[in-house]
Amino acid sequence: MSSSSDFLKDYELAEPTIRGLYDSKLRLAIIDALKDGPMRLADLRRVVGSNAPNTSTKAKDLENLGIIERVDGDFQLTPYGKAVRQRAQESFEFYATYAKFKEFWKNHDTSGIPEHLWMRIGELNNSVLVRDTTTNVTESHDKFVDLLGTIKQKFYGISPIYHDEYMEMLLAAINKGANVKIITNREILNLLKTIRINLKKDLRKVSNRVEWLVYEKHLSVAYTVSEGFSSLALGNKNDPTHYLDMDLQSTDPRAIKWGLDLFEYYKKQAKPIKLSDYLQPRLRTAD
């Protein structure tokens, strides 16, 4: 039997449970209310905001599905029911994260996000989408610079772009003692030969305190993760070189973990390089 047939066969087996859960917001409210422990009907109906007959009927439906049970007059989740609720929450977060930031995903090149991390985009649910506006065309840039200023311990970056101000913030983080690792491409490394003299001198001083890696393939992701935030930018589909018209930012520990895993994914495919090899002449004078 083909995998697609298995997919539909599994759906047919699961359909009563899926329909029993997802065609009723009240049933979902009941399993959510019971996540913290057993409840009497009077307390349960108050929490879910429904009357006793409706609450009792929907609870009975969930009993028939094996999701809740009644013990000594209290409703409670079964072990299976606890797992069902957890799976439902993960599914809702996944869909909600895509829906909440749909403009970001649809208008940008998402090919740089590996499949295993696409499966976990629900971990980015507590993020904020920062975008440029007609009244502030540098909103994303400004907010990103503000985040860079908070770095104290860790600065891991995937960067297919260069900006003097970002380099200055990178140097500040290094001088604070932050653990800094940067993945970039050959184009950006070659640009380092042309940066202004004072930046090049400062970068040369700290070059042995930074782990630099080169990613030889196309980079469609611009990502920074620290101990306190994550920041995701993607190439615009209409202008692949434009990364900072929107920036998905978060201080949620789960988003930070997602970002660290994204960095490790690229690090495994990147090659370490000596930064000093890219800090040779062709200096640009200070502005």
Order of alpha helices (4+ residues) and beta strands (2+ residues): alpha-alpha-alpha-alpha-beta-beta-alpha-alpha-alpha-beta-alpha-beta-alpha-beta-alpha-alpha-beta-beta-beta-beta-alpha-beta
